[in-house]
């Protein structure tokens, strides 16, 4: 038997789907007719600011390794909060699944073998695009649920770059949420509220490397890094200064070598004794 996990994300919600399919080739759980079993369940995490999160599912689609996707399979009617028999739409309030065991929405016998993916199909007409960014409270709720063992030291909504999250030309998203954890690596996460997505994960060693490498080589300091003209003038001035010092050092070095060479030549040349008549 083969265990696969799939994550389906809709807005602020994450649904975990666990599919168990027969792999064929002598598994003890396969039936004599060459079939295996598929069990599909849903579970949801915490979400802030919603009384109901109803999603209308239209079926389940599977893709075998050696063939085209199978025809969509209807979900188990008994697992639905509301089932439309005319369209085969299964509506489920995901908030009812928070903090509970997964709700089995499909459990059937299927041809044994390897499957590339499982898709949970959603009726797009029931969805609306999210316009507002996720709140800091909802983002922190999800982070604490996913990283329960690391205490949060500080969380702050940044409207400008800091020393470790920055971009020339201000191309990376702002504002964003910076969260500091009290873990052994002193981790900092930078989360985009628009997409509820982690943009950067900075550890203690990353911060040391930022100063020893980027700081000394690129001079990417906040007061001028996004001011290209000022940064160019500074870099050209420092480069010319380094070139001048190198030229002066080369000149002095050549001069010293020439003096030393002349001294050696004079010392090696035998002196003639004066002739007296």
Backbone bond lengths (Angstrom), bond angles and torsions (degrees), N, CA, C in turn:
res aa  C-N    CA-C-N  psi(-1)  N-CA   C-N-CA  omega(-1)  CA-C   N-CA-C  phi
1 X - - - 1.471 - - 1.531 109.48 -
2 X 1.311 114.95 155.25 1.466 119.65 -176.35 1.520 109.52 -129.07
3 X 1.336 115.42 131.30 1.460 120.77 -178.83 1.516 108.97 -105.92
4 X 1.324 116.20 126.87 1.451 120.66 178.17 1.525 109.32 -127.90
5 X 1.316 116.17 147.25 1.459 120.99 176.82 1.517 109.08 -120.12
6 X 1.322 115.36 139.84 1.466 121.91 179.48 1.521 108.05 -130.55
7 X 1.323 116.70 142.75 1.458 121.29 177.25 1.520 108.58 -117.64
8 X 1.308 115.76 125.88 1.471 121.90 178.09 1.515 107.20 -114.91
9 X 1.321 117.71 126.89 1.455 121.71 -176.53 1.514 110.24 -116.04
10 X 1.319 116.00 128.63 1.462 121.42 175.66 1.513 107.58 -133.36
11 X 1.349 116.41 108.44 1.454 119.77 -177.73 1.513 110.52 64.40
12 X 1.334 115.87 -125.63 1.456 120.89 -177.19 1.510 112.21 -89.56
13 X 1.313 117.76 1.75 1.453 120.21 -170.48 1.519 111.39 -105.31
14 X 1.314 115.72 145.15 1.452 121.56 174.64 1.514 108.46 -122.69
15 X 1.344 116.05 126.87 1.456 121.56 -178.91 1.513 107.88 -113.44
16 X 1.309 117.88 127.62 1.456 122.43 179.71 1.510 109.02 -97.87
17 X 1.330 115.61 123.76 1.448 121.78 179.04 1.520 108.35 -112.51
18 X 1.298 117.86 128.29 1.452 121.65 178.92 1.507 108.24 -116.99
19 X 1.322 116.54 119.32 1.463 121.71 -178.03 1.509 109.37 -114.24
20 X 1.311 117.65 131.54 1.455 123.21 177.70 1.513 107.17 -117.36
21 X 1.345 116.18 112.40 1.453 119.54 -176.38 1.504 110.29 -121.85
22 X 1.306 116.17 149.96 1.449 120.06 177.07 1.504 110.76 -73.04
23 X 1.353 117.85 137.37 1.451 122.00 -178.15 1.514 111.90 -94.31
24 X 1.290 118.63 -12.50 1.455 120.70 -177.91 1.510 110.78 76.08
25 X 1.332 115.74 -179.72 1.451 120.01 175.43 1.498 113.73 73.74
26 X 1.321 119.95 30.04 1.454 120.47 170.41 1.502 115.33 104.01
27 X 1.334 119.98 13.24 1.451 120.65 175.97 1.526 109.69 -64.52
28 X 1.325 115.25 139.91 1.461 119.27 -175.79 1.506 112.02 -70.86
29 X 1.371 116.87 -16.93 1.453 118.80 -178.57 1.527 112.05 -90.26
30 X 1.330 117.77 -6.83 1.455 119.28 179.40 1.522 109.62 -75.83
31 X 1.300 115.39 144.28 1.453 119.28 178.21 1.515 109.51 -82.15
32 X 1.332 116.32 168.46 1.452 120.99 -175.60 1.519 112.49 -67.26
33 X 1.346 118.45 -21.43 1.458 120.08 -179.19 1.526 112.12 -88.80
34 X 1.344 119.01 11.35 1.455 122.39 175.93 1.503 114.30 80.31
35 X 1.312 118.22 23.38 1.460 121.81 178.92 1.519 110.52 -105.95
36 X 1.326 114.85 156.40 1.449 121.79 171.75 1.515 109.07 -124.22
37 X 1.331 117.00 -178.77 1.462 120.24 -177.62 1.518 109.84 -114.22
38 X 1.314 115.94 146.34 1.462 123.05 175.79 1.524 108.44 -124.14
39 X 1.321 116.15 121.85 1.459 122.06 175.97 1.516 108.06 -120.01
40 X 1.321 116.04 125.18 1.457 122.11 -174.82 1.518 108.83 -123.77
41 X 1.332 116.51 127.79 1.460 120.23 -178.68 1.514 111.77 -130.97
42 X 1.325 116.05 158.91 1.464 122.68 178.99 1.512 109.71 -119.77
43 X 1.333 116.00 143.26 1.454 122.44 172.47 1.519 106.90 -147.21
44 X 1.321 117.84 149.18 1.459 121.06 -175.26 1.516 110.03 -126.87
45 X 1.334 115.59 153.91 1.449 121.98 174.57 1.513 111.54 -96.44
46 X 1.333 116.96 175.27 1.469 120.21 -177.62 1.517 111.88 -68.78
47 X 1.330 116.02 146.43 1.465 122.64 175.85 1.515 108.36 -138.46
48 X 1.319 115.36 144.69 1.465 120.48 -174.96 1.520 110.19 -104.97
49 X 1.332 116.58 142.66 1.453 121.73 171.81 1.511 115.24 80.36
50 X 1.328 119.47 25.19 1.463 121.35 179.20 1.520 109.36 -138.83
51 X 1.329 115.90 138.38 1.458 120.87 176.14 1.520 111.05 -92.16
52 X 1.326 117.20 -31.12 1.457 122.56 177.36 1.524 109.44 -144.76
53 X 1.316 115.35 143.66 1.466 121.89 171.88 1.527 105.96 -131.17
54 X 1.332 115.44 92.05 1.462 121.08 -175.29 1.527 108.70 -99.76
55 X 1.329 115.58 123.25 1.458 121.80 177.88 1.524 108.19 -117.28
56 X 1.328 115.07 134.57 1.465 121.12 -179.54 1.531 108.87 -100.15
57 X 1.329 116.05 109.97 1.464 121.79 179.60 1.530 109.22 -94.52
58 X 1.325 114.45 142.35 1.465 119.15 -178.71 1.526 113.43 -108.92
59 X 1.326 117.71 -6.21 1.455 119.05 177.61 1.515 112.28 153.52
60 X 1.318 114.62 -173.23 1.458 123.18 -177.80 1.524 108.25 -126.75
61 X 1.322 116.48 136.78 1.457 121.63 -179.20 1.521 109.07 -124.99
62 X 1.328 117.78 136.51 1.456 123.44 179.80 1.522 109.55 -123.96
63 X 1.331 115.36 149.13 1.468 121.14 178.65 1.533 108.62 -122.42
64 X 1.361 117.73 107.66 1.466 119.40 174.96 1.529 111.00 -67.30
65 X 1.323 115.69 157.62 1.463 119.82 179.30 1.526 112.02 -62.63
66 X 1.317 116.10 -36.34 1.464 119.62 -170.30 1.532 113.28 -112.37
67 X 1.307 117.10 34.59 1.455 118.97 -179.13 1.505 112.25 -171.09
68 X 1.329 116.88 176.24 1.468 121.16 179.29 1.532 110.67 -73.18
69 X 1.338 118.08 166.97 1.466 120.67 176.82 1.524 111.40 -58.44
70 X 1.331 115.46 143.71 1.447 120.97 177.44 1.528 110.18 -73.76
71 X 1.308 115.81 160.89 1.457 120.32 174.76 1.535 109.60 -62.59
72 X 1.352 117.59 141.31 1.465 119.22 179.26 1.524 111.84 -54.49
73 X 1.342 115.39 139.47 1.457 122.35 -178.54 1.530 108.49 -107.94
74 X 1.332 118.86 129.28 1.469 119.91 179.41 1.524 111.25 -62.97
75 X 1.336 115.05 151.48 1.459 120.47 178.01 1.524 110.10 -81.14
76 X 1.324 114.79 164.37 1.458 120.96 -179.37 1.533 109.43 -67.71
77 X 1.316 116.47 119.53 1.467 120.86 -176.32 1.516 111.81 -61.46
78 X 1.332 117.46 -32.67 1.470 120.30 -177.51 1.525 112.31 -69.18
79 X 1.338 118.31 -18.08 1.467 121.45 -179.80 1.516 112.24 -87.95
80 X 1.332 117.95 -6.32 1.464 121.59 -174.81 1.518 110.84 -90.30
81 X 1.323 115.77 145.93 1.462 120.11 169.60 1.520 110.28 -73.88
82 X 1.333 115.80 -32.91 1.464 121.25 176.92 1.524 107.33 -149.36
83 X 1.339 116.11 132.90 1.463 120.60 -177.34 1.522 109.14 -125.51
84 X 1.341 115.34 124.55 1.462 121.35 177.74 1.526 107.58 -97.78
85 X 1.325 116.09 104.41 1.464 119.93 -176.15 1.526 112.34 -66.84
86 X 1.332 117.27 -25.74 1.466 119.75 -178.66 1.527 111.62 -68.94
87 X 1.342 117.13 -38.65 1.474 121.35 -178.00 1.521 112.63 -107.61
88 X 1.347 116.66 -8.91 1.462 120.21 -177.12 1.512 113.18 71.08
89 X 1.351 116.48 23.72 1.464 121.34 -177.41 1.520 110.36 -88.42
90 X 1.335 115.58 129.67 1.468 122.69 -179.37 1.523 108.39 -110.85
91 X 1.341 117.13 113.42 1.467 121.41 -179.03 1.519 109.78 -97.90
92 X 1.353 116.03 132.08 1.464 122.15 -178.56 1.517 108.23 -134.82
93 X 1.333 116.60 131.35 1.461 122.23 172.77 1.532 107.80 -83.16
94 X 1.330 116.65 107.95 1.452 120.80 -174.58 1.525 113.08 -65.55
95 X 1.332 117.46 -24.63 1.463 119.22 179.70 1.523 111.93 -66.92
96 X 1.331 116.42 -19.86 1.468 118.94 175.70 1.523 111.58 -72.06
97 X 1.340 117.39 -12.82 1.464 121.24 -177.28 1.517 113.12 -99.06
98 X 1.339 117.60 -0.43 1.465 120.66 -179.16 1.528 109.69 -70.68
99 X 1.320 115.57 129.68 1.465 120.82 176.06 1.510 114.72 70.21
100 X 1.329 117.99 20.24 1.459 120.97 179.91 1.517 109.23 -124.70
101 X 1.323 115.59 171.74 1.457 119.36 170.87 1.515 108.89 -67.76
102 X 1.337 115.57 156.38 1.460 118.75 -178.18 1.526 110.70 -62.05
103 X 1.319 115.16 145.55 1.461 120.87 176.62 1.533 108.36 -91.95
104 X 1.309 116.64 121.68 1.456 121.33 -179.61 1.521 108.66 -73.85
105 X 1.339 116.12 119.86 1.460 121.15 -179.01 1.522 111.70 -108.96
106 X 1.327 116.42 -8.49 1.459 119.77 179.33 1.521 108.95 -157.80
107 X 1.310 116.37 131.39 1.470 121.13 175.81 1.521 107.08 -152.33
108 X 1.328 116.29 100.92 1.450 121.28 -174.58 1.528 109.92 -141.82
109 X 1.328 113.96 167.54 1.460 121.59 174.10 1.521 109.16 -91.15
110 X 1.352 116.08 132.96 1.462 122.04 -178.21 1.527 109.35 -134.15
111 X 1.323 117.82 162.22 1.467 119.94 176.63 1.521 110.97 -57.93
112 X 1.323 117.01 130.67 1.459 121.43 -178.73 1.522 110.31 -67.15
113 X 1.313 117.52 148.25 1.454 122.01 178.74 1.512 111.30 150.28
114 X 1.334 115.48 -173.12 1.464 122.12 179.56 1.526 109.49 -94.89
115 X 1.330 115.18 136.44 1.467 120.79 179.06 1.526 108.29 -120.28
116 X 1.332 116.28 137.73 1.457 120.68 -178.15 1.527 112.07 -75.70
117 X 1.314 117.59 -40.62 1.453 119.96 179.72 1.520 111.23 -157.32
118 X 1.330 113.02 163.16 1.464 122.60 173.10 1.526 106.95 -124.83
119 X 1.309 117.30 129.98 1.461 121.63 178.50 1.516 110.39 -116.29
120 X 1.309 114.80 135.83 1.457 121.35 172.88 1.525 106.66 -99.83
121 X 1.313 117.71 111.94 1.463 122.59 -173.36 1.533 110.13 -83.12
122 X 1.324 115.30 136.95 1.468 122.21 -176.97 1.517 108.77 -121.41
123 X 1.318 115.98 139.88 1.460 121.93 175.67 1.530 108.83 -73.05
124 X 1.334 116.40 107.93 1.464 120.63 -174.77 1.528 111.88 -64.42
125 X 1.320 118.72 -23.76 1.459 120.32 -178.61 1.518 111.95 -67.16
126 X 1.333 117.08 -19.05 1.462 120.07 -179.33 1.526 111.92 -91.17
127 X 1.332 117.97 -2.59 1.460 121.62 -177.23 1.518 110.51 -102.74
128 X 1.320 115.88 148.59 1.453 121.97 175.46 1.517 108.49 -127.09
129 X 1.341 117.64 137.68 1.471 119.33 178.99 1.522 110.56 -65.59
130 X 1.328 114.97 140.87 1.462 120.22 179.59 1.523 108.92 -79.72
131 X 1.328 117.03 129.44 1.454 122.17 -177.82 1.525 112.08 -97.89
132 X 1.322 117.31 -40.74 1.468 121.26 -175.47 1.518 110.29 -91.10
133 X 1.330 117.67 151.18 1.474 119.86 175.84 1.519 111.01 -68.80
134 X 1.323 115.97 160.90 1.460 120.51 176.42 1.522 109.38 -69.86
135 X 1.307 115.91 144.84 1.460 120.37 -179.61 1.526 110.11 -75.23
136 X 1.337 114.82 157.01 1.464 120.10 178.02 1.529 110.13 -60.51
137 X 1.337 117.07 -37.70 1.467 120.49 -178.95 1.523 111.33 -62.73
138 X 1.338 117.77 -43.59 1.460 119.78 -178.92 1.525 111.18 -69.13
139 X 1.343 117.20 -37.22 1.464 120.18 177.71 1.526 110.97 -65.39
140 X 1.331 116.47 -42.31 1.465 119.54 179.25 1.524 111.11 -66.82
141 X 1.330 117.22 -34.87 1.454 120.83 177.88 1.522 110.70 -62.43
142 X 1.309 116.66 -42.18 1.463 120.66 -179.70 1.519 111.18 -70.41
143 X 1.346 117.37 -38.51 1.463 119.84 179.15 1.524 111.06 -65.23
144 X 1.325 116.56 -43.43 1.468 119.28 179.64 1.522 111.33 -65.09
145 X 1.336 116.54 -33.86 1.458 119.52 178.69 1.525 111.69 -70.11
146 X 1.334 117.19 -32.61 1.460 120.91 -178.50 1.521 113.22 -88.80
147 X 1.346 117.32 -24.40 1.468 120.94 178.46 1.524 108.17 -126.69
148 X 1.334 117.63 70.60 1.473 119.18 -174.42 1.519 113.81 -72.92
149 X 1.337 118.76 -21.41 1.463 121.05 -173.63 1.521 113.45 -89.39
150 X 1.323 118.40 -6.69 1.466 121.32 -177.88 1.525 109.55 -111.02
151 X 1.335 118.30 110.30 1.467 120.16 179.15 1.527 111.34 -64.43
152 X 1.316 115.55 144.02 1.461 121.64 177.71 1.525 108.82 -87.87
153 X 1.341 116.14 123.40 1.459 121.52 179.33 1.522 111.17 -87.34
154 X 1.337 115.63 -40.65 1.465 119.24 -176.22 1.521 109.19 -156.35
155 X 1.314 116.49 143.54 1.464 122.50 172.17 1.516 108.00 -135.05
156 X 1.325 116.11 133.63 1.454 120.63 -175.45 1.510 110.11 -147.94
157 X 1.325 116.61 136.63 1.455 122.28 175.97 1.523 108.17 -87.56
158 X 1.330 116.54 112.55 1.461 121.98 -176.90 1.526 110.17 -91.52
159 X 1.319 115.04 134.54 1.464 120.57 173.73 1.523 111.22 -105.00
160 X 1.335 116.78 -2.22 1.461 121.76 176.76 1.523 108.28 -143.81
161 X 1.340 116.58 164.49 1.463 120.94 -178.37 1.520 111.03 -70.48
162 X 1.334 116.24 154.53 1.454 120.82 171.48 1.527 108.78 -111.54
163 X 1.344 117.32 -165.36 1.462 121.10 -174.49 1.526 112.70 -70.67
164 X 1.324 117.93 -18.04 1.466 119.94 -172.77 1.529 113.00 -117.55
165 X 1.292 117.70 -14.16 1.462 122.37 174.90 1.516 107.37 -123.77
166 X 1.324 116.36 107.58 1.456 120.17 -175.84 1.520 108.59 -156.69
167 X 1.319 115.85 168.20 1.456 120.84 -177.71 1.520 109.22 -158.24
168 X 1.338 115.57 133.85 1.454 119.23 174.97 1.531 108.63 -71.29
169 X 1.306 115.88 133.00 1.457 120.15 -177.16 1.520 113.00 79.57
170 X 1.347 116.88 5.46 1.467 122.35 177.04 1.536 111.19 53.13
171 X 1.338 114.99 50.02 1.456 120.27 -176.71 1.530 112.47 -87.50
172 X 1.323 118.61 -28.95 1.461 120.35 -179.22 1.530 110.06 -79.66
173 X 1.342 117.65 152.40 1.469 121.31 -169.72 1.526 114.03 -63.99
174 X 1.303 113.89 146.11 1.453 125.30 169.51 1.527 106.72 -143.62
175 X 1.355 118.31 149.83 1.464 127.82 -6.86 1.528 111.75 -72.95
176 X 1.339 114.84 169.19 1.456 119.25 176.68 1.521 109.09 -150.87
177 X 1.321 114.12 161.11 1.461 121.33 -177.44 1.527 109.18 -96.23
178 X 1.341 116.23 124.74 1.471 121.56 175.05 1.530 108.90 -104.91
179 X 1.332 115.32 125.15 1.465 121.20 -178.30 1.517 108.51 -122.39
180 X 1.337 116.30 126.27 1.465 122.00 177.98 1.530 108.75 -104.50
181 X 1.333 115.84 131.25 1.459 122.09 -179.38 1.526 110.50 -108.96
182 X 1.317 115.25 148.50 1.463 121.74 176.64 1.524 109.15 -95.80
183 X 1.316 116.12 63.26 1.458 121.82 177.11 1.529 108.53 -110.30
184 X 1.338 118.99 170.82 1.471 120.01 -178.03 1.523 113.79 -56.36
185 X 1.320 118.30 -32.14 1.471 121.34 -178.66 1.528 112.36 -88.88
186 X 1.358 117.65 -0.40 1.469 121.26 -178.14 1.539 110.91 50.46
187 X 1.327 114.94 55.61 1.462 121.91 -173.11 1.525 111.57 -72.17
188 X 1.332 114.45 143.55 1.461 121.82 170.77 1.519 108.13 -123.20
189 X 1.334 116.07 130.77 1.457 121.46 176.44 1.519 109.22 -110.58
190 X 1.325 115.13 139.72 1.457 121.82 176.29 1.528 107.07 -116.62
191 X 1.330 116.55 115.97 1.462 122.71 -171.02 1.520 109.56 -116.67
192 X 1.331 115.17 132.80 1.460 121.43 177.47 1.527 109.43 -84.06
193 X 1.345 119.33 114.87 1.470 120.60 -179.18 1.523 113.28 -66.44
194 X 1.331 117.81 -24.96 1.459 119.93 -179.14 1.521 111.32 -67.75
195 X 1.344 116.66 -41.59 1.456 121.41 -174.84 1.524 112.76 -108.81
196 X 1.346 117.59 -4.20 1.466 121.59 -174.87 1.530 110.25 53.14
197 X 1.339 115.19 48.28 1.457 122.55 -173.52 1.524 109.90 -128.98
198 X 1.340 116.30 136.68 1.461 121.10 176.61 1.523 108.42 -75.32
199 X 1.346 116.71 119.87 1.459 121.92 -178.46 1.516 112.62 -92.86
200 X 1.324 117.59 -29.95 1.466 120.75 -178.64 1.515 109.12 -152.93
201 X 1.329 114.64 147.17 1.474 122.53 176.58 1.522 106.88 -131.75
202 X 1.334 116.76 110.78 1.457 122.91 -172.46 1.521 109.46 -113.57
203 X 1.349 116.49 124.41 1.461 122.26 176.35 1.530 109.95 -101.97
204 X 1.335 115.74 176.47 1.459 120.69 -178.61 1.533 110.99 -59.38
205 X 1.328 117.68 -44.64 1.460 120.81 -179.20 1.525 111.65 -65.86
206 X 1.332 116.80 -32.73 1.464 119.58 175.62 1.525 110.79 -63.34
207 X 1.323 116.44 -37.60 1.466 119.46 -179.60 1.532 111.03 -69.96
208 X 1.334 117.38 -38.33 1.465 120.45 176.27 1.525 110.08 -63.77
209 X 1.340 116.86 -44.38 1.460 121.39 179.45 1.520 111.06 -63.21
210 X 1.333 115.73 -35.05 1.467 118.89 179.99 1.530 111.62 -59.18
211 X 1.358 116.94 -39.37 1.460 119.72 -178.73 1.529 112.14 -82.30
212 X 1.331 117.80 -40.17 1.461 120.10 -176.24 1.521 112.30 -74.37
213 X 1.330 117.87 -31.89 1.454 119.55 -177.71 1.525 111.60 -103.98
214 X 1.330 116.71 -65.48 1.462 119.15 -176.89 1.527 111.86 -63.69
215 X 1.330 115.91 -41.43 1.456 118.80 -177.52 1.513 112.70 -63.84
216 X 1.355 117.68 -43.68 1.454 121.14 -176.82 1.523 112.76 -82.37
217 X 1.326 118.16 -28.13 1.461 120.56 -176.50 1.537 112.13 -93.21
218 X 1.324 116.79 -43.20 1.462 119.94 -176.01 1.520 112.85 -99.31
219 X 1.344 116.44 -14.76 1.468 120.89 -176.20 1.526 110.53 50.80
220 X 1.346 115.71 45.22 1.466 120.93 -176.38 1.524 110.51 -87.26
221 X 1.309 115.65 64.20 1.455 121.76 178.56 1.525 109.53 -88.31
222 X 1.317 115.04 148.30 1.466 120.15 -169.34 1.521 113.09 -63.18
223 X 1.339 118.41 -30.60 1.464 119.49 -173.07 1.523 112.98 -70.30
224 X 1.358 119.30 -13.77 1.456 118.68 179.99 1.529 113.62 -143.49
225 X 1.328 118.09 -2.84 1.462 118.98 -172.12 1.525 111.95 -65.04
226 X 1.325 118.66 -36.38 1.463 120.76 179.65 1.526 112.36 -92.04
227 X 1.345 117.32 5.79 1.467 122.34 174.52 1.521 106.64 -107.45
228 X 1.323 116.04 86.74 1.459 120.83 -167.96 1.534 112.92 -58.35
229 X 1.332 118.04 -42.33 1.459 120.29 -178.59 1.522 110.75 -62.01
230 X 1.349 116.38 -45.60 1.456 120.03 179.84 1.530 110.61 -64.15
231 X 1.342 116.91 -40.79 1.467 120.67 179.18 1.520 110.72 -65.26
232 X 1.349 117.26 -40.52 1.461 120.82 178.92 1.532 110.75 -63.62
233 X 1.332 117.09 -43.39 1.473 120.46 179.43 1.525 109.74 -61.75
234 X 1.321 116.61 -44.95 1.457 120.04 179.50 1.521 112.28 -62.26
235 X 1.344 116.23 -45.02 1.463 119.89 -179.54 1.525 111.57 -65.82
236 X 1.349 118.16 -40.74 1.467 120.96 178.82 1.525 110.49 -65.22
237 X 1.345 116.58 -42.31 1.465 120.41 178.65 1.520 111.00 -61.31
238 X 1.343 116.97 -46.83 1.463 120.01 179.23 1.522 111.49 -65.63
239 X 1.327 117.06 -36.98 1.469 120.16 179.04 1.529 110.68 -66.19
240 X 1.354 116.80 -42.51 1.458 119.79 177.41 1.522 111.29 -64.98
241 X 1.339 115.78 -37.78 1.465 118.69 176.07 1.519 111.61 -62.49
242 X 1.334 116.12 -43.24 1.467 119.46 177.68 1.512 111.99 -64.91
243 X 1.356 117.45 -38.33 1.460 120.92 178.24 1.526 110.40 -65.88
244 X 1.350 117.16 -40.03 1.466 120.51 179.18 1.522 110.70 -64.27
245 X 1.324 117.18 -44.68 1.462 119.70 178.46 1.524 111.27 -62.74
246 X 1.333 116.64 -39.57 1.461 119.82 178.77 1.525 111.19 -64.86
247 X 1.352 116.23 -41.28 1.474 120.25 179.55 1.519 110.89 -64.60
248 X 1.335 116.36 -45.16 1.469 120.05 178.95 1.531 110.05 -61.97
249 X 1.334 116.58 -43.47 1.452 119.73 178.71 1.517 112.17 -62.72
250 X 1.345 116.72 -39.64 1.463 120.18 178.09 1.523 110.92 -64.63
251 X 1.340 116.76 -42.49 1.468 120.78 179.85 1.521 110.63 -62.63
252 X 1.331 116.96 -47.55 1.461 119.96 179.84 1.522 110.98 -64.43
253 X 1.329 116.49 -38.02 1.460 119.47 179.13 1.510 111.96 -64.13
254 X 1.350 117.95 -43.33 1.467 121.21 178.91 1.522 110.57 -64.13
255 X 1.335 115.12 -40.53 1.460 119.29 179.74 1.526 111.29 -62.58
256 X 1.307 115.98 -42.20 1.464 119.90 -179.56 1.531 110.79 -67.59
257 X 1.323 116.45 -39.66 1.465 119.64 178.81 1.524 110.81 -63.62
258 X 1.323 117.11 -40.46 1.455 120.41 180.00 1.528 110.97 -64.96
259 X 1.349 117.58 -42.58 1.458 120.35 177.80 1.516 110.86 -63.56
260 X 1.318 115.67 -42.54 1.461 118.78 179.48 1.517 111.63 -65.15
261 X 1.311 117.09 -39.92 1.468 120.72 179.43 1.519 110.47 -64.62
262 X 1.327 116.35 -43.14 1.474 119.57 179.08 1.515 110.86 -63.15
263 X 1.330 118.72 -38.52 1.463 122.16 179.39 1.530 110.16 -64.28
264 X 1.312 116.43 -40.81 1.466 119.80 179.89 1.524 110.92 -66.93
265 X 1.331 116.01 -41.80 1.472 119.74 178.97 1.524 110.60 -62.03
266 X 1.326 118.04 -43.18 1.459 120.90 179.93 1.519 110.92 -64.84
267 X 1.327 115.77 -39.31 1.469 118.11 -179.60 1.522 111.66 -68.26
268 X 1.312 117.25 -30.84 1.461 120.13 -178.29 1.516 113.18 -83.60
269 X 1.315 119.09 -16.10 1.465 122.03 -179.19 1.528 109.67 -81.53
270 X 1.385 119.77 122.15 1.480 120.82 -179.25 1.528 111.49 -69.01
271 X 1.304 114.10 141.79 1.457 119.50 179.63 1.543 109.05 -89.69
272 X 1.321 116.60 139.26 1.462 121.43 177.26 1.544 110.76 -87.49
273 X 1.365 114.26 137.01 1.478 118.70 177.53 1.530 109.79 -74.32
274 X 1.307 118.99 144.20 1.474 121.11 179.65 1.531 111.46 -68.47
275 X 1.260 118.14 142.08 1.467 123.80 179.53 1.538 110.48 -93.33
276 X 1.394 116.28 129.49 1.468 120.43 -178.75 1.510 108.82 -111.45
277 X 1.231 116.79 136.18 1.456 121.32 177.57 1.530 107.52 -108.68
